[in-house]
């Protein structure tokens, strides 16, 4: 039988927004199996389980944050890539990355994962274009879904290699799993897109796609003109959304990242498809893009999540800052909605909607202890989403992570 662990929680934010005092969280096999919601219930749980309880001190326990979109392989670059028009920024990014060896990039990848864990994130969706993530994250305590990022820039000579890269590896660990990452409509040919869609169906794997990130993407996809015309061949002559639908890459297992230039009618189509959307507030700010309004998406019923993107377009890998920035740019969005985006929404985008993102029995024991003592549920959500509170302890898959400072 798996060893049990019992956490004593001075306060806990449980599923449904219930703020519980003197709770007991019983864990076995990396999962929450029972939560006592009163001091008396916790005493009974201690007595009945026979487990010596762990008390990690004051604060409020919650589900760990879920970062639905990151590029951890770029962490070694630091904040060295200048702010440029998007196409030129991508070129500068590729140049800077090419100057670093795989050892330095792997070391940076681990440091990025450390930073996420130390700021409250227990799970990350990481886009991997170099094949480094699996080797690093298999031994890292953070939970990760690695999306092998495939692209061929519409060059048939590159398609077979991109297919091979996207398909390996497939075996993970208790805290590491894989998905498919068609980079974006303008970088993935029809042949590659169809192959990836077939593989996703066969493996029942989640998909992460950069979508409608820049005006240049839409311009090239429809007309072949714009800043991408000089680096890509003849365009397909259809919209990015039509392209994804035709390739069978739009559906309930798909996460569309960024979605900066989307028509109202396209929001409805995306909602009907069951796809979810990932917004990266600080990266959005870096590129000085027009305001992103999550409310039309939420009204349409789209599941939304938050991500950090990479340090190449974000000063830090801190989901607390992403929530706080969204509070600033969308003041009408209530804190509970933002918290849900940073937890349950992210879990759904990574294919773990029934497994992560909530503090409740049956879910993975991925927990964060925050240095807060709120007086109410509303006060807890207000502080968690707006004040970047300190982290006292992280638990992933039932295991305490002692590197948290």
VOGU-3710 file (C-alpha; in Angstrom, 3 decimals, decimal comma):
1> xxxxxxxxxx> 0,000/0,000/0,000  1,239/3,505/-0,849  2,456/5,530/2,100  -0,060/8,085/3,346  0,609/11,682/4,303  -1,617/14,009/6,303  -1,200/17,763/5,962  -2,552/20,045/8,678  -3,840/23,234/7,066  -4,550/26,338/9,136
11> xxxxxxxxxx> -6,545/27,462/6,083  -7,357/25,798/2,753  -9,072/27,108/-0,374  -11,004/24,071/-1,503  -12,973/23,454/-4,676  -15,991/25,691/-5,026  -14,208/28,567/-3,308  -14,794/27,120/0,164  -12,331/28,621/2,643  -11,774/26,008/5,350
21> xxxxxxxxxx> -10,018/26,495/8,679  -8,137/23,766/10,558  -8,426/21,375/7,636  -6,742/18,032/7,196  -5,606/16,888/3,748  -4,981/13,142/3,483  -2,753/12,069/0,598  -1,908/8,625/-0,748  -0,087/7,676/-3,928  0,303/11,308/-4,940
31> xxxxxxxxxx> -3,462/11,964/-4,783  -5,782/13,631/-2,317  -8,053/10,958/-0,879  -9,877/12,919/1,818  -10,198/16,461/3,163  -11,471/17,143/6,671  -13,115/20,560/6,795  -13,106/21,256/10,532  -10,836/20,882/13,528  -12,953/18,024/14,860
41> xxxxxxxxxx> -12,963/16,322/11,476  -9,211/16,676/11,226  -8,745/15,084/14,651  -10,900/12,146/13,545  -8,905/11,875/10,318  -5,648/11,737/12,307  -7,075/9,100/14,622  -8,626/6,933/11,899  -5,716/7,087/9,467  -3,009/6,479/12,036
51> xxxxxxxxxx> -0,779/8,931/10,154  1,498/11,345/11,988  0,351/14,743/10,657  2,650/17,301/9,069  2,291/20,948/10,025  4,095/23,300/7,651  3,101/26,386/9,606  0,684/29,240/9,013  -0,712/30,247/5,660  -3,341/29,129/3,201
61> xxxxxxxxxx> -3,129/25,944/1,135  -4,455/25,924/-2,435  -4,070/23,913/-5,575  -0,777/24,730/-7,281  -0,838/27,141/-10,214  -0,798/25,769/-13,754  1,279/27,598/-16,371  -0,328/26,562/-19,655  2,353/27,938/-21,985  6,106/28,352/-21,561
71> xxxxxxxxxx> 9,321/27,972/-23,550  11,716/26,951/-20,797  14,532/26,192/-23,249  14,897/29,976/-23,735  15,521/30,744/-20,053  19,284/30,832/-20,563  18,851/33,849/-22,860  17,654/35,964/-19,967  16,047/39,239/-20,988  18,614/39,901/-23,718
81> xxxxxxxxxx> 16,447/39,866/-26,860  15,397/43,464/-27,660  11,814/44,505/-28,298  11,404/44,546/-32,091  8,611/44,099/-34,633  7,528/40,473/-34,358  9,247/38,997/-37,453  12,524/40,743/-36,582  12,195/39,705/-32,943  11,885/36,040/-33,974
91> xxxxxxxxxx> 15,028/36,377/-36,099  16,949/37,987/-33,227  15,723/35,267/-30,870  16,904/32,462/-33,141  20,278/34,137/-33,528  20,752/34,536/-29,791  19,715/30,953/-29,108  22,128/29,566/-31,719  25,042/31,092/-29,835  24,339/28,955/-26,759
101> xxxxxxxxxx> 25,266/25,287/-26,470  22,862/22,543/-25,431  24,450/22,332/-21,983  23,759/25,999/-21,268  20,244/25,731/-22,649  19,506/22,637/-20,534  20,834/24,357/-17,437  18,620/27,351/-18,159  15,638/25,064/-18,704  16,065/23,607/-15,229
111> xxxxxxxxxx> 16,455/27,087/-13,754  13,227/28,158/-15,429  11,406/25,181/-13,918  12,899/26,061/-10,520  11,597/29,602/-10,823  8,101/28,400/-11,657  8,030/26,019/-8,718  9,368/28,641/-6,323  6,623/31,109/-7,290  3,647/28,787/-6,854
121> xxxxxxxxxx> 3,437/26,868/-10,134  3,204/23,111/-9,758  2,505/22,293/-13,434  3,801/23,672/-16,721  3,004/23,167/-20,386  6,405/23,504/-22,038  6,982/23,930/-25,772  10,135/22,064/-26,721  11,727/22,775/-30,104  15,187/21,312/-29,376
131> xxxxxxxxxx> 14,462/17,978/-27,696  15,975/19,063/-24,374  12,937/19,227/-22,123  12,341/15,515/-21,511  15,874/14,882/-20,277  15,708/17,810/-17,858  12,132/17,632/-16,637  12,073/13,851/-16,096  14,188/14,403/-12,995  12,725/17,771/-11,962
141> xxxxxxxxxx> 10,025/17,895/-9,269  7,655/20,093/-11,299  4,831/18,392/-13,194  5,119/18,994/-16,936  3,369/18,375/-20,215  5,994/18,721/-22,944  4,764/19,692/-26,397  7,317/18,689/-29,031  7,163/21,735/-31,295  7,010/20,762/-34,967
151> xxxxxxxxxx> 7,390/23,060/-37,965  8,598/22,790/-41,527  7,962/26,362/-42,790  6,070/24,831/-45,729  9,299/23,263/-47,008  8,610/19,629/-48,053  12,267/18,755/-47,465  11,790/19,460/-43,754  8,449/17,711/-43,228  9,666/14,160/-42,515
161> xxxxxxxxxx> 12,191/15,379/-39,938  9,533/17,482/-38,230  7,237/14,444/-38,053  9,950/12,322/-36,442  10,761/15,010/-33,903  7,134/15,413/-32,859  6,625/11,687/-32,296  9,455/10,969/-29,857  9,628/10,397/-26,986  6,271/9,078/-25,819
171> xxxxxxxxxx> 7,038/7,523/-22,467  7,025/9,799/-19,488  7,068/9,505/-15,714  4,576/10,052/-12,918  4,992/13,807/-13,395  6,049/14,057/-17,061  3,816/13,550/-20,089  3,861/14,608/-23,727  1,675/16,376/-26,233  1,918/17,597/-29,806
181> xxxxxxxxxx> 2,979/21,123/-30,709  2,222/22,205/-34,285  4,009/25,528/-34,006  1,567/27,799/-35,851  -0,567/27,783/-39,017  1,998/29,810/-40,951  4,908/27,499/-40,079  3,227/24,092/-40,467  2,482/22,782/-43,959  -0,743/20,992/-44,821
191> xxxxxxxxxx> 1,040/17,634/-44,992  2,644/18,094/-41,572  -0,573/19,423/-40,043  -2,594/16,407/-41,187  0,075/14,017/-39,917  0,150/15,675/-36,496  -3,647/15,650/-36,273  -3,702/11,921/-37,016  -1,030/11,260/-34,423  -2,943/13,311/-31,832
201> xxxxxxxxxx> -6,109/11,311/-32,449  -4,256/8,011/-32,265  -2,489/8,925/-29,029  -5,401/10,942/-27,603  -2,796/13,598/-26,932  -3,384/17,299/-26,219  -2,259/19,864/-28,790  -0,753/23,335/-28,287  -0,698/25,810/-31,188  0,384/29,443/-31,459
211> xxxxxxxxxx> -2,630/31,052/-33,128  -3,366/34,534/-34,496  -0,385/35,886/-32,597  0,422/38,645/-35,082  -1,295/40,521/-37,897  1,459/39,269/-40,172  0,250/35,681/-39,688  -3,292/36,469/-40,826  -2,017/38,574/-43,701  0,253/35,868/-45,074
221> xxxxxxxxxx> -2,247/33,050/-44,582  -4,923/34,899/-46,552  -2,941/36,762/-49,218  0,721/35,740/-49,075  1,679/39,361/-48,374  3,134/41,150/-45,364  6,322/40,739/-43,308  6,326/36,938/-43,688  6,153/37,001/-47,492  9,919/37,144/-47,882
231> xxxxxxxxxx> 10,611/34,042/-45,785  7,712/31,726/-46,692  6,520/30,282/-50,021  3,041/30,598/-51,519  0,343/30,898/-48,880  -2,672/28,568/-48,588  -5,022/31,489/-49,254  -7,344/30,761/-46,304  -7,654/32,037/-42,770  -5,680/30,459/-39,937
241> xxxxxxxxxx> -8,898/29,171/-38,368  -10,129/27,603/-41,600  -6,714/26,024/-41,989  -6,811/24,430/-38,543  -10,304/23,129/-39,136  -9,397/21,610/-42,496  -6,352/19,918/-40,942  -8,444/18,567/-38,007  -6,248/20,448/-35,537  -9,150/22,345/-33,967
251> xxxxxxxxxx> -11,051/20,488/-31,280  -11,509/19,718/-27,614  -7,899/18,609/-27,170  -6,499/21,817/-28,705  -5,121/24,834/-26,846  -4,804/27,993/-28,940  -2,095/30,271/-27,567  -2,254/34,090/-27,817  -5,308/34,629/-30,098  -4,496/38,327/-30,426
261> xxxxxxxxxx> -6,182/38,980/-33,780  -9,442/37,065/-33,861  -12,830/38,137/-35,212  -16,003/37,887/-33,146  -17,371/35,209/-35,459  -14,174/33,194/-34,974  -14,586/33,320/-31,188  -17,947/31,576/-31,604  -16,440/28,940/-33,887  -13,602/28,260/-31,461
271> xxxxxxxxxx> -16,102/27,959/-28,607  -18,170/25,454/-30,596  -15,053/23,387/-31,314  -14,322/22,921/-27,613  -10,790/24,307/-27,928  -9,381/26,358/-25,064  -7,364/29,575/-25,185  -4,147/30,598/-23,403  -3,359/34,258/-22,730  0,126/35,418/-21,663
281> xxxxxxxxxx> -0,388/38,901/-20,155  3,228/39,973/-19,578  4,409/38,737/-22,978  1,437/40,516/-24,541  2,584/43,688/-22,808  6,164/43,221/-24,051  5,042/43,388/-27,680  2,811/46,415/-26,960  -0,146/44,676/-28,521  -3,660/46,061/-28,463
291> xxxxxxxxxx> -5,652/45,229/-25,334  -6,643/41,586/-25,041  -10,173/41,270/-23,705  -10,942/37,856/-22,190  -14,615/38,635/-21,567  -15,955/37,845/-25,084  -14,195/34,494/-24,887  -15,617/33,726/-21,457  -19,125/34,783/-22,485  -18,871/32,377/-25,424
301> xxxxxxxxxx> -18,033/29,563/-23,016  -14,363/29,145/-23,947  -12,119/27,683/-21,250  -9,280/30,144/-20,707  -5,859/29,716/-19,132  -2,776/31,795/-18,392  0,865/31,304/-19,348  4,164/33,107/-19,035  5,647/32,437/-22,493  9,456/32,771/-22,234
311> xxxxxxxxxx> 11,944/35,176/-20,683  12,667/36,411/-24,202  9,353/38,315/-23,998  8,724/38,378/-20,249  10,872/39,733/-17,412  10,073/36,720/-15,228  8,468/33,271/-15,169  6,025/34,095/-12,394  2,357/33,223/-12,675  1,604/35,548/-9,761
321> xxxxxxxxxx> 2,646/38,449/-11,987  0,476/37,155/-14,835  -2,602/37,141/-12,604  -1,792/40,590/-11,236  -1,272/41,996/-14,737  -4,594/40,583/-15,891  -6,230/42,222/-12,882  -4,838/45,543/-14,129  -5,801/45,168/-17,785  -9,237/43,602/-17,133
331> xxxxxxxxxx> -10,499/45,312/-13,960  -14,053/44,031/-14,509  -12,866/40,427/-14,367  -13,440/39,118/-10,864  -10,545/37,515/-8,957  -12,269/34,133/-8,812  -12,369/33,974/-12,610  -8,676/34,857/-12,835  -7,789/32,226/-10,221  -9,732/29,633/-12,192
341> xxxxxxxxxx> -7,815/30,556/-15,352  -4,524/30,067/-13,489  -5,517/26,672/-12,073  -8,435/24,714/-13,554  -8,232/26,427/-16,946  -4,565/25,579/-17,295  -5,188/21,984/-16,269  -7,870/21,682/-18,946  -5,541/23,097/-21,623  -2,883/20,527/-20,761
351> xxxxxxxxxx> -5,251/17,577/-20,954  -5,480/17,184/-17,180  -8,852/18,809/-16,587  -10,066/15,927/-14,418  -6,789/15,475/-12,593  -5,336/18,857/-11,576  -6,302/22,407/-10,713  -8,539/21,855/-7,685  -8,013/21,117/-4,025  -10,468/18,230/-3,683
361> xxxxxxxxxx> -10,469/14,450/-3,183  -9,506/12,484/-6,274  -7,202/15,182/-7,648  -3,420/15,092/-7,706  -1,782/16,312/-4,520  -0,189/19,350/-6,168  -0,439/22,017/-3,493  0,904/25,461/-2,662  1,147/27,051/0,787  0,931/30,855/0,593
371> xxxxxxxxxx> 2,063/33,279/3,277  -1,432/34,689/3,778  -4,063/34,668/6,509  -7,222/35,919/4,758  -10,415/36,492/6,714  -12,732/35,427/3,918  -12,908/33,569/0,616  -13,148/36,895/-1,221  -10,116/38,206/0,648  -8,160/35,075/-0,221
381> xxxxxxxxxx> -8,881/35,373/-3,937  -8,177/39,095/-3,890  -4,737/38,552/-2,341  -3,819/35,470/-4,368  -4,511/37,149/-7,718  -3,364/40,671/-6,979  -0,601/40,858/-4,384  1,997/38,216/-5,384  2,189/36,650/-1,908  5,209/34,632/-0,879
391> xxxxxxxxxx> 5,300/30,849/-1,145  6,077/28,911/2,029  5,884/25,361/0,663  5,136/23,436/-2,536  3,956/19,846/-2,777  3,893/18,050/-6,145  2,459/14,544/-6,482  2,374/14,362/-2,691  6,057/15,177/-2,250  7,242/18,330/-0,470
401> xxxxx> 9,728/20,401/-2,457  12,299/21,750/-0,066  13,994/24,099/-2,533  11,164/26,612/-2,169  12,442/29,698/-0,364
//
